[in-house]
Amino acid sequence: MDRNYWVRTEHGRIWGPFTISALERLRGQLTENCEASIDGKEWLPGADFPELRNLLTPARKLERTAALPPAGPRISRAMAEAFGIGEAAEAREVAPAASALAPKAPAEPPAPPPRKTPVMFKAPETLEVPDSGDLARVSPVRLYALTALSAASGGFRFDLEDGKKLQIVFRRGTPEHVASDDPELGLLRFLQMKGVLGAEKVRAAEEQAAKSGQDVVAVLFQLQLIPAADAHRLLGEHGAFLLDRAFSCWRGAFTFHKEAAPPAGSFPLGSRWGLLMDSVRRLEVPLLRARLGKRLTRPVVRSGGLGVGKVEELGLNAQETRIYAAIDGTKTGEEVLQAHDAGMSLRLLYLLTELGHLAFAEVADEAEAPPPAAKAVPPAEPVIPPPPQPAKAAAAPPPPAPKINRQPPRAAPRPAAPPVMKAVSPPTPAKPAAPAVSRPPPTFAQGPANEPPEAMLQRLSALWERLSQLNHFEALGLERKSTTPAETKRNFFVLAKELHPDTVTNPDQAELKEMKERLFARVNEAAQVIGDEKRRKEYEGELDGKAENVDVSRIFAAEENFQRAEILIKARKYQEGLELLEQAIEMNPEEAEFFALRGYAKFLFSKDRKQSYEECAADCRKATKMVERCLPAHLYLGHMAKVVGDARLAKKCYSRVVEIDEKHVEAQRELRLMGTKG
């Protein structure tokens, strides 16, 4: 029987118990700072277990040496042909053949070295916030990221080319105030554009603000034009709207004032990296293509960890993560756009190149030298005609001429190869045409004509809840046993036409676009798995219960739902928390803590706790059977026993908690209270 291990990460999160084969799927998630245990109680460094050493990722060390040039990535044959890297090698092959035919000719000079492979030739830029500069050289996106990385406080002022000004004020790396002197970008125009205020109310607010000299926000509250409950959300949306405008400005100058402070009443607009990522996702594709320009024709390479911040902090979605993982230095920017969603790829390339995680490599444009074979032709003309004359008569119909002497080196090896190659090709029969798809395409993603955005968002939210519970075949509307590649491809395109996020063109419908991004990522993942024969067989094995490996993505998704459920239950939103727990248990039914929290949440949500005690306690007992040292299960069971009046069981459970963790404050407090009572 395989031994089980508990693994505790450097952040304190405990995984397990898992076998070695299960831990193999977590490779890359475990670092050399992890600790391991075979009983969940005594912890030792992971390196002390020889069988676990190859699973632990060593700490990354950046070695910067000036002596060695950076190594370029592997170049594919298509890339070599596109950039002319292989021409020098062909020239070297032709030169020896010409010299053999003319032995008296002097030795030719060595062939020029091949062109350099695409590499990042620039040294990494400093990661400090500049005091001033040109937006054409340092983009607003990079300035924002540098401020967020250094947790700096202060304000940027952008003096744009058209004379307008934008201001972004940070507090410890998080934007708290964004303003513009352009009336068209002001709060009143923004509320009018969103339909919150009509033109007459906007005019009245402007007149009142000009008359009283008050701030626009104060006037809105004074005239009761916006509900107080919606003020925080509307002001945050206006700040994000101005961030979008700032990130699309690339002409002008900027100045950073360290002493600038956000005005009174300002608040953080959101997560610093989340705001950046969401804003870049809303940038217009034509502007980004014009910004990147001809750089898209160059190979995209990675920086080796020398960018601003970490890619993991950006919160890439599933599609963006796949695009980033596919970048290996062998594809140009245009090839990346063709292989993936063009809009999403373009936005990701722009963001990661501005942050320095990616770069467009330089390929030296060297002047092509004339082919060496042309120089060897004049001295070889009187010598070549007698020997190759019979071969030329059979190979080419034109009469022999002195100019044909340039071709013998390439024409000579060809007569021997065709008889062998042509004899193999005839037996391969032509493949019959694929049978026509008889079943109709799926229609569950289609909505009624002229559907309003609010109704569409509600319908797609329900569709997301449904698709998240289905397998890949059901998500594409396919029959598992009779589906064909043609039907898979057709269904994917039908669904993508309805669910693609680029179908949402209104920037105010960010929530609807985000929902479509989630749905499109879901059907895209299903199509990639089913469209690949190997991955499809593995997935069918999982559906049949024959898979021996752990689906790490489902484990992480279940863990995320569990953490969200914990927050909701602490906020006494038991119904929403229980729904997330049910999803987590369905995705990972081997986690004891999930059952323990579900039982306790049911107990708290129940109107008659004594009557529901046994049913709720059963979940906690099930958790202790799965993992006897499951601390939350014993703790929750003690809480429930205390409520129903079973002091003996409660004391036993709290004592068990202290045995597992002698520093557990809550259990110690409960035992002290029970001791004082008697």
Secondary structure, 3 states (H helix, E strand, C coil): CCCCEEEECCCCCEEEEECHHHHHCCCCCCECCCEEECCCCCCEEHHHCHHHHHHCECCCCCCCCCCCCCCCCCCCHHHHHHHCCCHHHHHHHHHHHHHHHCCCCCCCCCCCCCCCCCECCCCCCCCCCCCEEECCCCCHHHHHHHHHHHCCCEEEEEEECCCCEEEEEEECCEEEEEEECCHHHCHHHHHHHHCCCCHHHHHHHHHHHHHHCCCHHHHHHHCCCCCHHHHHHHHHHHHHHHHHHHHCCCCEEEEEECCCCCCCCCCCCCCHHHHHHHHHHCCCHHHHHHHHHHHHHCEEEECCCCCCCCHHHHCCCHHHHHHHHCCCCCCEHHHHHHHCCHHHHHHHHHHHHHHCCEEECECCCCCCCCCHHHHHHHHHCCCCCCCCHHHHHHHCCCCCCHHHHHCHHHHCCHHHCHHHHHHHCCCCCCCCCCCCCCCCCCCCCCCCCCCCHHHHHHHHHHHHHHHCCCCHHHHCCCCCCCCCHHHHHHHHHHHHHHHCHHHCCCCCCHHHHHHHHHHHHHHHHHHHHHHCHHHHHHHHHHHCCCCCCCCHHHHHHHHHHHHHHHHHHHCCCHHHHHHHHHHHHHHCCCCHHHHHHHHHHHHHHCCCHHHHHHHHHHHHHHHHHHCCCCHHHHHHHHHHHHHHCCHHHHHHHHHHHHHHCCCCHHHHHHHHHHHHHC
